[in-house]
């Protein structure tokens, strides 16, 4: 049987980010079916060794752009892609993130027998209308076979605002290795994970933490991740007098194992596509508190059943909900019991079937 050729086009497959992780997860599962020949084209290679394991049988092709910047290098990336692929190639190109549709289309539109799928890892409102994200979304809606949105909420925005009829909704999959864990009812630790950057909202988290620890003395809040805001966040922790309460834990490669040590997860972000960390924490059985950002919470959290959705940037309400969970162990246990109730469409078999239906 002739295998279908699939090429993922990504800015950097070597880093420890969520896009690289989910791309490798899906690529590996497609290869296991025996029906696909999967390759990944990485537009940059800042690291010699990939942060995540490359699946067996998956080929990685590097463009000669060590530190890819879409603003500076989109023409060079397009030229590099054009040199890689012949005119008569029959395949499917999956473009990771809508902003990269622009260099991909510049470089690959000569491949007349190829199909194009845009895989959006952000929400519809991320990026300006006339920036790479905005142009990339409209390019995909008009020129590509499909655009994959991560949540039902986000798909609705494409339908309503762009009148798009080629948008498919497919969740990021739950990692098959994650098992719901026995809930640690006696834990007095809160967890939040994410890149330490402005869009992840850690400045708001510290405002919440300040309000919480004014009233509670025997709990800890651990933050896992690294990024450009590390120094600023560490300084603000000192300014708020939270050095003994809020802990910057750095990256941890085995974060899934650590969820069992925590009482609940707090998600504070300015915007997401469908956050892998939220999926993982709910899969592991942790109650979830989250602001009502676009997009993700409405698809995954049933308010009052497996967590709470708080009005965006309402610091006082978030403080109240954090304190509510801290003070009520029985409530935490009830939320934990139902944590993974809304994740059936995130099972790998379900997600893979949807992907295979469009490749």
C-alpha positions as CSV (number, residue, x, y, z in Angstrom):
1,X,0.0,0.0,0.0
2,X,1.3,3.4,-1.0
3,X,1.7,5.7,2.0
4,X,0.4,9.2,2.0
5,X,3.1,11.8,2.3
6,X,2.5,14.4,5.0
7,X,4.9,17.3,5.7
8,X,4.5,19.5,8.8
9,X,5.9,23.0,8.4
10,X,6.9,24.5,11.8
11,X,9.1,27.4,12.9
12,X,11.0,25.3,15.4
13,X,10.6,21.6,16.2
14,X,13.6,21.6,18.6
15,X,12.1,23.8,21.4
16,X,10.1,22.7,24.5
17,X,6.9,24.5,23.5
18,X,3.4,23.1,23.2
19,X,3.3,23.4,19.4
20,X,6.4,21.2,18.9
21,X,5.0,18.8,21.5
22,X,1.6,18.2,19.9
23,X,3.0,18.1,16.4
24,X,5.4,15.3,17.4
25,X,2.6,13.5,19.2
26,X,0.3,13.5,16.2
27,X,3.1,12.7,13.8
28,X,4.1,9.7,15.8
29,X,0.6,8.3,16.0
30,X,0.1,8.7,12.2
31,X,3.4,6.8,11.6
32,X,2.2,4.0,13.8
33,X,-0.8,3.4,11.6
34,X,1.5,2.4,8.7
35,X,-0.5,4.6,6.3
36,X,1.6,7.7,6.4
37,X,5.1,8.8,5.5
38,X,5.6,11.8,7.8
39,X,8.3,14.5,7.7
40,X,8.7,17.7,9.6
41,X,10.3,20.8,8.1
42,X,11.7,23.0,10.8
43,X,12.4,26.6,9.7
44,X,15.0,27.1,12.4
45,X,17.3,24.9,14.5
46,X,18.6,26.9,17.5
47,X,19.2,23.7,19.5
48,X,21.3,20.7,18.4
49,X,19.2,18.2,20.3
50,X,15.4,18.3,20.2
51,X,13.7,19.0,23.5
52,X,11.2,16.2,22.8
53,X,11.9,12.9,21.3
54,X,11.4,12.7,17.5
55,X,9.2,9.6,16.8
56,X,10.8,6.6,15.1
57,X,10.4,6.9,11.3
58,X,9.8,10.6,11.3
59,X,12.2,12.6,9.2
60,X,13.2,16.1,10.2
61,X,14.4,18.6,7.5
62,X,16.1,21.8,8.6
63,X,16.0,25.0,6.7
64,X,19.3,27.0,7.1
65,X,17.7,29.6,9.4
66,X,19.3,29.3,12.8
67,X,17.0,31.8,14.6
68,X,13.9,32.1,12.5
69,X,11.9,35.3,12.7
70,X,8.8,35.5,10.6
71,X,9.1,39.3,10.1
72,X,12.7,39.1,9.0
73,X,12.9,35.7,7.4
74,X,9.6,35.0,5.7
75,X,11.0,35.5,2.2
76,X,14.1,33.4,2.9
77,X,11.9,30.7,4.4
78,X,9.7,30.7,1.3
79,X,12.7,30.4,-0.9
80,X,14.1,27.6,1.2
81,X,10.8,25.7,1.0
82,X,10.6,26.2,-2.7
83,X,14.0,24.6,-3.2
84,X,13.0,21.5,-1.2
85,X,9.9,20.3,-3.0
86,X,9.4,19.5,-6.7
87,X,6.5,20.7,-8.8
88,X,4.8,17.2,-9.2
89,X,4.9,16.2,-5.5
90,X,1.7,14.6,-4.2
91,X,1.4,15.3,-0.5
92,X,-0.4,17.2,2.2
93,X,1.3,20.2,3.8
94,X,0.2,20.9,7.4
95,X,1.2,24.4,8.3
96,X,1.7,24.8,12.1
97,X,0.2,28.1,13.1
98,X,-1.6,30.6,10.9
99,X,1.2,33.2,10.7
100,X,3.4,30.7,8.9
101,X,0.8,30.2,6.1
102,X,2.4,33.2,4.4
103,X,6.0,31.9,3.9
104,X,4.6,28.4,3.3
105,X,2.3,29.7,0.5
106,X,5.2,31.7,-1.0
107,X,7.4,28.7,-1.1
108,X,5.0,25.8,-1.8
109,X,2.2,27.0,-4.1
110,X,4.1,25.7,-7.1
111,X,3.3,22.2,-5.8
112,X,0.0,21.9,-7.8
113,X,-0.8,18.3,-6.6
114,X,-0.4,19.1,-2.9
115,X,-3.1,19.9,-0.4
116,X,-2.7,22.6,2.2
117,X,-4.0,22.5,5.8
118,X,-3.5,25.3,8.2
119,X,-3.4,24.2,11.9
120,X,-4.1,27.1,14.1
121,X,-2.6,26.9,17.6
122,X,-3.9,30.3,18.8
123,X,-7.4,31.8,18.9
124,X,-9.0,33.8,16.1
125,X,-8.3,37.1,17.8
126,X,-4.6,36.6,18.3
127,X,-2.6,39.0,16.1
128,X,-3.5,42.0,14.1
129,X,-5.8,41.9,11.1
130,X,-3.0,43.0,8.8
131,X,-0.2,41.2,10.4
132,X,1.1,37.7,9.5
133,X,-1.6,36.0,11.6
134,X,-4.5,38.0,10.1
135,X,-3.3,37.6,6.6
136,X,-2.5,33.9,7.2
137,X,-6.1,33.2,8.4
138,X,-7.7,34.8,5.4
139,X,-5.2,33.0,3.1
140,X,-6.2,29.7,4.6
141,X,-9.9,30.3,4.4
142,X,-9.7,31.3,0.7
143,X,-6.8,29.1,-0.6
144,X,-6.3,26.0,1.6
145,X,-8.2,22.8,1.7
146,X,-8.9,23.1,5.5
147,X,-8.1,25.3,8.5
148,X,-8.1,23.4,11.8
149,X,-9.3,25.3,14.8
150,X,-8.6,23.8,18.2
151,X,-12.0,24.5,19.9
152,X,-15.6,24.7,19.0
153,X,-15.6,28.3,20.3
154,X,-12.8,29.3,18.0
155,X,-14.4,27.6,15.0
156,X,-17.5,29.7,15.6
157,X,-15.5,32.9,15.3
158,X,-14.2,31.8,11.9
159,X,-17.7,31.0,10.7
160,X,-19.2,34.2,12.0
161,X,-16.5,36.7,11.1
162,X,-15.0,35.3,7.9
163,X,-18.0,33.2,6.8
164,X,-15.5,30.3,6.4
165,X,-16.9,26.9,5.4
166,X,-13.6,25.0,5.3
167,X,-12.9,25.2,9.1
168,X,-12.7,21.9,11.0
169,X,-12.5,21.7,14.7
170,X,-10.0,19.1,16.2
171,X,-8.8,19.3,19.8
172,X,-5.3,18.8,20.8
173,X,-5.1,15.2,22.0
174,X,-4.8,14.1,25.5
175,X,-1.4,12.5,25.9
176,X,-2.1,8.7,26.0
177,X,0.5,8.3,28.8
178,X,-1.5,10.5,31.2
179,X,-3.6,8.5,33.6
180,X,-6.1,10.0,36.1
181,X,-4.3,9.9,39.4
182,X,-5.5,9.3,43.0
183,X,-6.3,12.8,44.2
184,X,-4.1,14.2,46.9
185,X,-6.8,15.6,49.1
186,X,-4.3,16.8,51.8
187,X,-2.1,18.8,49.4
188,X,-1.5,22.4,50.2
189,X,0.1,23.3,46.9
190,X,-1.3,25.1,43.8
191,X,0.3,24.7,40.4
192,X,0.5,26.8,37.3
193,X,2.6,26.0,34.2
194,X,3.5,28.0,31.1
195,X,6.1,30.1,29.3
196,X,7.0,33.1,31.3
197,X,5.8,35.7,28.9
198,X,3.3,38.5,28.9
199,X,0.5,36.6,27.1
200,X,0.5,33.9,29.8
201,X,-0.6,36.4,32.5
202,X,1.9,35.8,35.3
203,X,1.8,39.4,36.3
204,X,-1.9,38.9,37.0
205,X,-1.2,35.7,38.8
206,X,1.0,37.5,41.3
207,X,-1.8,40.0,42.0
208,X,-4.0,37.0,42.8
209,X,-1.3,35.3,44.9
210,X,-0.9,38.5,46.9
211,X,-4.6,38.5,47.8
212,X,-4.6,34.8,48.6
213,X,-1.5,34.8,50.9
214,X,-2.7,37.8,52.8
215,X,-5.3,35.4,54.3
216,X,-3.6,32.0,54.0
217,X,-0.1,31.2,55.4
218,X,0.4,27.5,55.1
219,X,0.0,27.0,51.3
220,X,2.5,27.2,48.4
221,X,2.0,28.2,44.7
222,X,4.5,26.7,42.3
223,X,5.1,28.0,38.8
224,X,6.7,25.7,36.2
225,X,8.2,27.2,33.1
226,X,10.8,29.6,31.8
227,X,10.9,32.5,29.4
228,X,11.7,36.2,28.7
229,X,9.7,37.5,31.7
230,X,11.6,35.3,34.3
231,X,13.6,38.2,35.8
232,X,10.7,40.6,35.9
233,X,8.5,38.0,37.6
234,X,11.1,37.1,40.1
235,X,11.5,40.8,40.9
236,X,7.8,41.3,41.3
237,X,7.6,38.3,43.7
238,X,10.1,40.1,45.9
239,X,8.2,43.4,45.7
240,X,5.0,41.7,46.7
241,X,6.8,39.9,49.6
242,X,5.9,36.5,48.2
243,X,9.4,34.9,48.2
244,X,8.3,32.2,50.7
245,X,5.0,31.5,49.0
246,X,5.4,31.7,45.2
247,X,8.1,29.5,43.7
248,X,9.6,29.7,40.2
249,X,10.4,26.0,39.5
250,X,11.8,26.3,36.0
251,X,11.1,23.7,33.3
252,X,10.4,20.1,34.3
253,X,10.5,17.4,31.7
254,X,8.3,15.1,33.7
255,X,5.6,17.5,34.7
256,X,2.9,14.9,34.2
257,X,4.2,13.0,37.2
258,X,4.1,16.1,39.4
259,X,0.4,16.8,39.1
260,X,-0.3,14.2,41.8
261,X,1.4,16.4,44.4
262,X,-1.0,19.3,43.9
263,X,-4.4,20.4,45.2
264,X,-5.6,22.3,42.1
265,X,-4.5,24.1,39.0
266,X,-4.9,27.9,38.3
267,X,-4.8,28.9,34.7
268,X,-4.2,32.6,34.1
269,X,-3.7,33.6,30.5
270,X,-4.5,36.5,28.2
271,X,-5.4,34.1,25.3
272,X,-4.8,30.6,24.1
273,X,-5.7,28.2,21.3
274,X,-6.6,25.2,23.4
275,X,-4.0,24.9,26.2
276,X,-2.2,21.6,26.5
277,X,-1.5,22.3,30.2
278,X,-5.2,22.6,30.9
279,X,-5.9,19.3,29.1
280,X,-3.1,17.6,31.0
281,X,-4.0,18.8,34.4
282,X,-7.7,17.9,33.9
283,X,-6.7,14.5,32.5
284,X,-4.6,13.9,35.6
285,X,-7.5,14.7,37.8
286,X,-6.9,18.2,39.1
287,X,-9.7,20.7,39.7
288,X,-9.2,23.8,37.5
289,X,-9.7,27.5,38.0
290,X,-9.4,29.6,34.9
291,X,-10.2,33.1,33.6
292,X,-12.7,33.1,30.7
293,X,-10.1,33.9,28.0
294,X,-10.4,33.0,24.4
295,X,-10.3,30.0,23.8
296,X,-10.4,26.8,25.8
297,X,-12.0,27.1,29.1
298,X,-15.6,26.9,27.8
299,X,-14.8,23.7,25.9
300,X,-13.1,22.0,28.8
301,X,-14.5,23.3,32.1
302,X,-18.0,22.7,33.4
303,X,-18.4,25.6,35.9
304,X,-19.0,24.3,39.4
305,X,-18.5,20.6,38.3
306,X,-14.8,20.1,37.5
307,X,-13.7,23.6,38.2
308,X,-14.7,27.3,37.9
309,X,-14.5,29.8,35.0
310,X,-13.9,33.3,36.3
311,X,-14.7,36.6,34.5
312,X,-11.7,37.8,32.6
313,X,-9.1,39.7,34.7
314,X,-11.5,39.8,37.7
315,X,-8.7,39.4,40.3
316,X,-11.0,39.7,43.3
317,X,-13.2,36.9,42.1
318,X,-10.2,34.7,41.3
319,X,-8.9,35.3,44.8
320,X,-12.3,34.4,46.2
321,X,-12.4,31.1,44.2
322,X,-8.8,30.2,45.1
323,X,-9.6,30.7,48.8
324,X,-12.9,28.8,48.4
325,X,-11.0,25.7,47.2
326,X,-8.3,26.2,49.8
327,X,-10.8,26.2,52.6
328,X,-13.0,23.4,51.4
329,X,-11.3,20.0,51.0
330,X,-14.6,18.2,50.3
331,X,-15.3,20.6,47.4
332,X,-11.8,20.0,46.0
333,X,-12.4,16.2,46.1
334,X,-15.8,16.5,44.3
335,X,-14.3,18.7,41.6
336,X,-11.4,16.3,41.2
337,X,-13.8,13.3,40.8
338,X,-15.2,15.0,37.7
339,X,-12.0,16.6,36.4
340,X,-11.8,14.6,33.2
341,X,-15.5,14.5,32.4
342,X,-15.3,16.7,29.3
343,X,-12.4,15.1,27.6
344,X,-13.8,12.3,25.5
345,X,-13.2,14.1,22.2
346,X,-9.6,14.5,23.2
347,X,-8.9,10.8,23.3
348,X,-6.1,10.0,20.8
349,X,-8.2,7.6,18.8
350,X,-10.9,10.2,18.3
351,X,-8.5,13.0,17.4
352,X,-6.6,10.7,15.1
353,X,-9.7,9.7,13.2
354,X,-10.6,13.3,12.6
355,X,-7.1,14.1,11.3
356,X,-7.1,11.1,9.0
357,X,-10.5,12.2,7.6
358,X,-8.9,15.4,6.2
359,X,-5.3,14.3,5.3
